[in-house]
Amino acid sequence: MNILFLLIPLSLILLSLAVWAFFWAVKHDQFEDLEGPAYSILFDDEDEVKKPTAEDSDQSEK
């Protein structure tokens, strides 16, 4: 029975910590775009197109 005097305040502290973390995440827009990062791995990054230079054309002729 004495353990309840420890567990009840401990559970209230953990609950208040979880509620604070939830409101912090909402305030800092952590839930703004839930689908974007999931779809971003499906698409390739656009590579920069390398324009041929005079050195490249000279080397390819050799």
SEMI-875643 format. One record per atom (N, C-alpha, C): residue number from 1; residue in one letter; atom name; x, y, z. Coordinates in steps of 0.05 Angstrom, whole numbers, plus 32768, in hexadecimal, padded with zeros to 4 digits. Atoms other than C-alpha are relative to their C-alpha. Layout:
BEGIN
(lumfi NUM; A; CA; (X; Y; Z))
...
//
This chain:
BEGIN
(lumfi 1; M; N; (8010; 7FE8; 8000))
(lumfi 1; M; CA; (8000; 8000; 8000))
(lumfi 1; M; C; (8011; 8019; 8000))
(lumfi 2; N; N; (7FEF; 7FE8; 7FFF))
(lumfi 2; N; CA; (8039; 8030; 800E))
(lumfi 2; N; C; (800C; 8006; 7FE5))
(lumfi 3; I; N; (7FF5; 7FFB; 801A))
(lumfi 3; I; CA; (8052; 8028; 7FC7))
(lumfi 3; I; C; (7FEF; 8012; 7FEF))
(lumfi 4; L; N; (8013; 7FEE; 800E))
(lumfi 4; L; CA; (8014; 804D; 7FAE))
(lumfi 4; L; C; (8007; 801D; 8005))
(lumfi 5; F; N; (7FF8; 7FE4; 7FFA))
(lumfi 5; F; CA; (802F; 808C; 7FD0))
(lumfi 5; F; C; (8017; 8008; 7FEE))
(lumfi 6; L; N; (7FEA; 7FFA; 8012))
(lumfi 6; L; CA; (806A; 8087; 7FA1))
(lumfi 6; L; C; (7FF6; 7FFF; 7FE3))
(lumfi 7; L; N; (8008; 8005; 801B))
(lumfi 7; L; CA; (8048; 806D; 7F62))
(lumfi 7; L; C; (7FEC; 8015; 7FF5))
(lumfi 8; I; N; (8014; 7FED; 8009))
(lumfi 8; I; CA; (800E; 809E; 7F5F))
(lumfi 8; I; C; (800D; 801B; 7FF9))
(lumfi 9; P; N; (7FF3; 7FE7; 8009))
(lumfi 9; P; CA; (8039; 80DE; 7F60))
(lumfi 9; P; C; (8013; 7FFC; 7FE8))
(lumfi 10; L; N; (7FEF; 8006; 8016))
(lumfi 10; L; CA; (806B; 80BD; 7F31))
(lumfi 10; L; C; (7FF1; 7FFE; 7FE6))
(lumfi 11; S; N; (8010; 8002; 8019))
(lumfi 11; S; CA; (8034; 80AC; 7EFF))
(lumfi 11; S; C; (7FF5; 801C; 7FF8))
(lumfi 12; L; N; (8009; 7FE6; 8006))
(lumfi 12; L; CA; (8019; 80F3; 7F04))
(lumfi 12; L; C; (8016; 8011; 7FF3))
(lumfi 13; I; N; (7FE9; 7FF2; 800B))
(lumfi 13; I; CA; (805E; 810F; 7EF6))
(lumfi 13; I; C; (8005; 7FF7; 7FE3))
(lumfi 14; L; N; (7FFC; 800A; 801B))
(lumfi 14; L; CA; (8067; 80E2; 7EBA))
(lumfi 14; L; C; (7FE9; 8008; 7FEC))
(lumfi 15; L; N; (8017; 7FF7; 8011))
(lumfi 15; L; CA; (8021; 80F4; 7EA0))
(lumfi 15; L; C; (8003; 801D; 7FF9))
(lumfi 16; S; N; (7FFD; 7FE3; 8006))
(lumfi 16; S; CA; (802F; 813E; 7EA6))
(lumfi 16; S; C; (8018; 8004; 7FEC))
(lumfi 17; L; N; (7FEA; 7FFE; 8012))
(lumfi 17; L; CA; (8072; 8134; 7E82))
(lumfi 17; L; C; (7FF7; 7FF8; 7FE3))
(lumfi 18; A; N; (800A; 8008; 801A))
(lumfi 18; A; CA; (804F; 810F; 7E49))
(lumfi 18; A; C; (7FED; 8015; 7FF4))
(lumfi 19; V; N; (8011; 7FEB; 8009))
(lumfi 19; V; CA; (801A; 8145; 7E43))
(lumfi 19; V; C; (8010; 8018; 7FF7))
(lumfi 20; W; N; (7FEE; 7FEA; 8008))
(lumfi 20; W; CA; (8050; 817B; 7E42))
(lumfi 20; W; C; (800E; 7FFA; 7FE6))
(lumfi 21; A; N; (7FF2; 8008; 8018))
(lumfi 21; A; CA; (8076; 8155; 7E0C))
(lumfi 21; A; C; (7FEE; 8002; 7FE8))
(lumfi 22; F; N; (8014; 7FFF; 8016))
(lumfi 22; F; CA; (8037; 814F; 7DE1))
(lumfi 22; F; C; (7FFB; 801D; 7FF8))
(lumfi 23; F; N; (8006; 7FE5; 8006))
(lumfi 23; F; CA; (8027; 8199; 7DE6))
(lumfi 23; F; C; (8019; 800F; 7FF4))
(lumfi 24; W; N; (7FE7; 7FF5; 800C))
(lumfi 24; W; CA; (8070; 81AB; 7DD8))
(lumfi 24; W; C; (8002; 7FF8; 7FE3))
(lumfi 25; A; N; (7FFE; 800A; 801C))
(lumfi 25; A; CA; (806F; 8180; 7D99))
(lumfi 25; A; C; (7FEB; 800E; 7FEE))
(lumfi 26; V; N; (8014; 7FF2; 8010))
(lumfi 26; V; CA; (802E; 81A1; 7D81))
(lumfi 26; V; C; (8008; 801D; 7FFC))
(lumfi 27; K; N; (7FF8; 7FE4; 8002))
(lumfi 27; K; CA; (8049; 81E7; 7D8F))
(lumfi 27; K; C; (8017; 8003; 7FED))
(lumfi 28; H; N; (7FE9; 7FFE; 8012))
(lumfi 28; H; CA; (8089; 81D9; 7D68))
(lumfi 28; H; C; (7FFC; 7FF2; 7FE5))
(lumfi 29; D; N; (8008; 800A; 801A))
(lumfi 29; D; CA; (8063; 81BD; 7D2B))
(lumfi 29; D; C; (800D; 7FE5; 7FFA))
(lumfi 30; Q; N; (7FF6; 801A; 8005))
(lumfi 30; Q; CA; (807C; 8176; 7D33))
(lumfi 30; Q; C; (7FEC; 7FEE; 7FF2))
(lumfi 31; F; N; (8014; 8010; 800E))
(lumfi 31; F; CA; (803A; 815B; 7D18))
(lumfi 31; F; C; (7FF5; 800E; 7FE8))
(lumfi 32; E; N; (800A; 7FF0; 8017))
(lumfi 32; E; CA; (8034; 818C; 7CDE))
(lumfi 32; E; C; (7FFE; 7FF0; 7FE7))
(lumfi 33; D; N; (8000; 800F; 8019))
(lumfi 33; D; CA; (8046; 815E; 7CA4))
(lumfi 33; D; C; (8007; 7FE3; 8006))
(lumfi 34; L; N; (7FFB; 801B; 7FF9))
(lumfi 34; L; CA; (803E; 8115; 7CB5))
(lumfi 34; L; C; (8006; 7FEE; 7FE8))
(lumfi 35; E; N; (7FFD; 8011; 8018))
(lumfi 35; E; CA; (803D; 80FA; 7C6D))
(lumfi 35; E; C; (8018; 8007; 7FEF))
(lumfi 36; G; N; (7FEA; 7FF7; 8011))
(lumfi 36; G; CA; (8074; 8123; 7C4C))
(lumfi 36; G; C; (801A; 7FF0; 8003))
(lumfi 37; P; N; (7FE8; 800F; 7FFD))
(lumfi 37; P; CA; (80B0; 8100; 7C6B))
(lumfi 37; P; C; (7FFE; 7FE2; 7FF7))
(lumfi 38; A; N; (8004; 801B; 8008))
(lumfi 38; A; CA; (8092; 80BC; 7C5D))
(lumfi 38; A; C; (8002; 7FFC; 7FE2))
(lumfi 39; Y; N; (7FFE; 8002; 801D))
(lumfi 39; Y; CA; (808B; 80CA; 7C13))
(lumfi 39; Y; C; (801A; 800A; 7FF4))
(lumfi 40; S; N; (7FE7; 7FF5; 800B))
(lumfi 40; S; CA; (80CD; 80EE; 7C0C))
(lumfi 40; S; C; (8015; 7FEB; 7FFA))
(lumfi 41; I; N; (7FEC; 8015; 8005))
(lumfi 41; I; CA; (80F4; 80AD; 7C0F))
(lumfi 41; I; C; (7FFA; 7FF1; 7FE6))
(lumfi 42; L; N; (8007; 800E; 8018))
(lumfi 42; L; CA; (80CF; 8093; 7BD2))
(lumfi 42; L; C; (800A; 800E; 7FE7))
(lumfi 43; F; N; (7FF7; 7FF1; 8017))
(lumfi 43; F; CA; (80E8; 80CA; 7BA4))
(lumfi 43; F; C; (801E; 8004; 8000))
(lumfi 44; D; N; (7FE4; 7FFB; 8002))
(lumfi 44; D; CA; (812E; 80D1; 7B8A))
(lumfi 44; D; C; (8006; 801E; 8001))
(lumfi 45; D; N; (7FF8; 7FE4; 8000))
(lumfi 45; D; CA; (8153; 8111; 7B96))
(lumfi 45; D; C; (8008; 8007; 7FE4))
(lumfi 46; E; N; (7FF8; 7FF7; 801B))
(lumfi 46; E; CA; (815D; 8139; 7B57))
(lumfi 46; E; C; (801E; 8006; 8000))
(lumfi 47; D; N; (7FE3; 7FFC; 8002))
(lumfi 47; D; CA; (81A6; 8135; 7B44))
(lumfi 47; D; C; (8005; 8019; 7FEF))
(lumfi 48; E; N; (7FF9; 7FE9; 8010))
(lumfi 48; E; CA; (81C7; 8173; 7B2A))
(lumfi 48; E; C; (800C; 7FF6; 7FE6))
(lumfi 49; V; N; (7FF7; 8008; 801B))
(lumfi 49; V; CA; (81D3; 816D; 7AE0))
(lumfi 49; V; C; (801B; 800D; 7FFC))
(lumfi 50; K; N; (7FE5; 7FF6; 8004))
(lumfi 50; K; CA; (821D; 8174; 7AD3))
(lumfi 50; K; C; (8003; 8008; 7FE3))
(lumfi 51; K; N; (7FFC; 7FF7; 801B))
(lumfi 51; K; CA; (822A; 819F; 7A96))
(lumfi 51; K; C; (801C; 7FF9; 7FF7))
(lumfi 52; P; N; (7FE5; 8008; 800A))
(lumfi 52; P; CA; (8263; 8186; 7A6B))
(lumfi 52; P; C; (8012; 8019; 7FFD))
(lumfi 53; T; N; (7FED; 7FEA; 8003))
(lumfi 53; T; CA; (82A0; 81B2; 7A6D))
(lumfi 53; T; C; (8014; 7FFA; 7FEA))
(lumfi 54; A; N; (7FEC; 8004; 8015))
(lumfi 54; A; CA; (82D9; 81BA; 7A3C))
(lumfi 54; A; C; (8014; 7FE9; 8008))
(lumfi 55; E; N; (7FEE; 8015; 7FF7))
(lumfi 55; E; CA; (8305; 818C; 7A66))
(lumfi 55; E; C; (7FF4; 7FE5; 7FFD))
(lumfi 56; D; N; (800E; 8019; 8003))
(lumfi 56; D; CA; (82D1; 8155; 7A65))
(lumfi 56; D; C; (8000; 7FF7; 7FE3))
(lumfi 57; S; N; (8000; 8008; 801D))
(lumfi 57; S; CA; (82CC; 8156; 7A19))
(lumfi 57; S; C; (801C; 7FF9; 7FF7))
(lumfi 58; D; N; (7FE5; 8007; 8007))
(lumfi 58; D; CA; (8318; 8155; 7A13))
(lumfi 58; D; C; (8007; 7FE4; 8009))
(lumfi 59; Q; N; (7FF9; 801A; 7FF4))
(lumfi 59; Q; CA; (831E; 8118; 7A40))
(lumfi 59; Q; C; (7FF1; 7FEA; 7FF2))
(lumfi 60; S; N; (800F; 8015; 800D))
(lumfi 60; S; CA; (82E7; 80F2; 7A1C))
(lumfi 60; S; C; (800B; 7FFA; 7FE4))
(lumfi 61; E; N; (7FF5; 8004; 801B))
(lumfi 61; E; CA; (8309; 80FB; 79D9))
(lumfi 61; E; C; (801A; 7FEF; 8001))
(lumfi 62; K; N; (7FE7; 800E; 7FFE))
(lumfi 62; K; CA; (834A; 80DB; 79F2))
(lumfi 62; K; C; (7FFC; 7FE3; 8002))
//
